[in-house]
């Protein structure tokens, strides 16, 4: 085979690989992924079992939840940078309503690493995110043992926070659409089985509605 033919064959082979017609060497090798043994630290496991006992059947406890799975930005076209800031951050535990799985409260377990300057900056950002969304975030200090009674006592205080009062009916003829009570952006008119209503344009991430009189 001539050098010219060899070069053409090499170029075609590369093109086929790029188009997905030929497996690359990485496709024929097994993925280098293994199951982690430290999904939860010993301190987190200890607190997790105490937390289960403290909440009973009132909540579902979800460990290590990414903030992007809990929150969204109200104007994604203008707030992409804000979304990126939380994309690799998680909350240690999330309490959710057992039936709807709606997030009710976040919990952080603070060990000695939270005393570092960069960690404190991260904690401050996470706190601001929870505050902006109106979701409670509690912090517990990591320790050798926990009291179920003390944990339950702290959890019982903020459960009534974040309840949204019922919206008043708004006329569809209103010149300016009402704002979403959660996102702060104008609602849009939607239609459903019970007629028309104002709904958030961020649906399904935001399910806030206002009745049309």
C-alpha positions in Angstrom: 0.0 0.0 0.0 1.3 3.4 -0.9 1.9 6.2 1.6 -1.0 8.2 0.0 -3.4 5.3 0.4 -2.3 4.8 4.0 -2.9 8.4 4.8 -6.4 8.3 3.2 -7.3 5.2 5.1 -6.2 6.8 8.4 -8.2 10.0 7.6 -11.3 7.9 6.8 -10.9 5.9 10.0 -10.8 9.0 12.1 -13.8 10.4 10.3 -15.8 7.2 10.9 -14.9 7.3 14.6 -16.1 11.0 14.9 -19.4 10.0 13.2 -19.9 7.1 15.6 -19.4 4.3 13.0 -16.4 2.8 14.7 -15.7 2.2 18.4 -12.9 4.1 19.9 -10.3 2.5 22.1 -12.0 4.0 25.2 -15.3 2.3 24.2 -13.8 -1.1 24.3 -12.3 -0.7 27.7 -14.3 -1.1 30.9 -15.4 2.1 32.7 -13.1 2.9 35.6 -16.0 3.5 38.0 -16.2 1.9 41.4 -18.7 2.1 44.3 -17.7 4.4 47.0 -17.6 3.2 50.6 -17.8 6.7 52.1 -21.1 7.9 50.7 -21.9 9.0 54.3 -19.2 9.7 56.9 -19.5 7.9 60.3 -20.7 11.1 61.8 -23.3 11.5 59.1 -24.5 7.9 59.5 -24.9 8.4 63.3 -26.8 11.6 62.8 -28.9 10.1 60.0 -30.3 7.4 62.3 -31.0 9.8 65.1 -32.7 12.1 62.6 -34.9 9.2 61.4 -36.0 8.6 64.9 -36.6 12.3 65.6 -38.9 12.9 62.5 -40.7 9.6 62.7 -43.3 9.2 59.9 -43.7 13.0 59.4 -40.9 13.4 56.8 -38.7 11.5 54.4 -35.0 12.1 55.0 -32.9 12.5 51.9 -29.1 12.7 52.4 -26.7 14.7 50.2 -29.0 16.4 47.9 -27.6 18.7 45.2 -28.9 22.3 45.5 -29.8 22.4 41.8 -32.3 19.6 42.6 -34.0 21.7 45.2 -33.8 25.3 43.8 -34.1 27.0 40.4 -33.4 30.5 39.2 -36.4 32.6 38.4 -34.9 34.2 35.3 -32.7 31.5 33.8 -31.8 33.6 30.8 -30.3 36.3 33.1 -29.2 34.3 36.1 -27.1 31.4 34.6 -24.1 32.6 36.7 -26.2 32.2 39.9 -27.2 28.7 38.8 -23.6 27.7 38.2 -22.6 28.9 41.7 -24.7 26.1 43.3 -24.3 23.4 40.7 -21.6 21.5 42.7 -23.0 22.2 46.2 -25.3 20.0 48.2 -27.0 20.0 51.6 -26.2 17.2 54.0 -29.9 16.2 54.7 -33.2 17.3 53.2 -36.5 16.7 55.0 -39.4 16.2 52.5 -43.1 15.8 52.9 -43.7 12.0 52.8 -46.6 12.2 50.3 -45.6 15.0 47.9 -41.9 14.9 48.5 -41.9 18.7 48.7 -38.8 20.0 50.4 -39.6 21.2 53.9 -36.2 21.8 55.6 -32.5 21.5 55.0 -30.0 20.3 57.6 -26.2 20.8 57.7 -23.9 18.8 59.9 -20.9 21.0 60.7 -17.6 19.4 61.6 -14.2 21.1 62.1 -13.8 21.7 58.3 -16.5 24.4 58.5 -14.1 26.6 60.5 -12.0 27.1 57.3 -12.3 30.4 55.5 -13.3 28.9 52.2 -15.9 26.6 53.8 -17.4 29.5 55.7 -17.8 31.4 52.4 -19.5 28.3 51.0 -21.8 28.1 54.0 -22.8 31.7 53.8 -23.7 31.2 50.1 -25.8 28.2 50.9 -27.6 30.0 53.7 -28.4 32.9 51.3 -29.9 30.5 48.8 -32.1 28.9 51.4 -33.2 32.3 52.7 -34.0 33.6 49.2 -36.2 30.6 48.5 -37.9 30.8 51.9 -36.7 27.3 53.0 -35.4 26.7 56.5 -31.8 25.5 57.0 -30.8 24.2 60.4 -27.2 23.6 61.4 -26.1 20.9 63.9 -22.6 20.6 65.3 -21.0 17.2 64.6 -20.4 15.3 67.8 -19.9 11.7 69.1 -23.5 11.2 70.1 -26.8 12.9 69.6 -30.0 13.2 71.7 -33.1 12.3 69.8 -35.1 14.5 72.1 -32.8 17.5 71.5 -32.8 17.0 67.7 -36.6 16.6 67.7 -37.0 19.8 69.8 -35.0 21.9 67.3 -36.8 20.5 64.3 -40.3 21.2 65.7 -39.8 24.9 65.9 -39.6 26.0 62.2 -42.2 23.6 60.7 -44.8 26.3 60.3 -42.4 28.6 58.4 -42.7 29.1 54.7 -46.5 28.6 54.4 -47.8 30.6 51.5 -51.1 32.4 52.2 -53.9 31.8 49.6 -53.8 34.1 46.6 -56.7 36.5 46.0 -58.6 36.2 42.7 -57.3 38.5 39.9 -59.3 39.6 36.9 -58.0 38.4 33.5 -58.7 41.9 32.2 -56.0 43.4 34.4 -53.6 45.4 32.4 -50.5 44.1 34.2 -50.3 40.5 35.0 -49.7 39.8 38.7 -46.3 38.7 39.8 -45.5 35.2 41.0 -45.3 35.2 44.8 -42.3 32.9 44.6 -40.3 34.0 41.5 -41.3 37.7 41.3 -41.9 37.5 37.6 -45.2 38.3 35.8 -47.6 35.3 35.6 -49.1 34.1 32.4 -52.6 33.0 31.6 -53.0 29.2 31.4 -56.0 26.9 30.9 -56.9 23.8 32.9 -59.7 21.5 33.7 -61.4 24.2 35.8 -60.9 27.1 33.4 -58.3 29.8 33.0 -55.9 30.8 35.7 -52.6 32.7 36.1 -49.6 30.4 36.3 -45.8 30.8 36.6 -43.8 30.7 33.4 -41.3 28.6 35.3 -43.7 25.7 35.5 -43.1 22.8 36.5 -40.3 24.1 38.7 -42.7 26.6 40.1 -46.4 25.6 40.5 -47.6 28.9 42.0 -51.1 29.9 40.6 -53.5 32.8 41.1 -57.2 32.4 40.4 -58.9 34.5 37.7 -62.1 36.0 38.9 
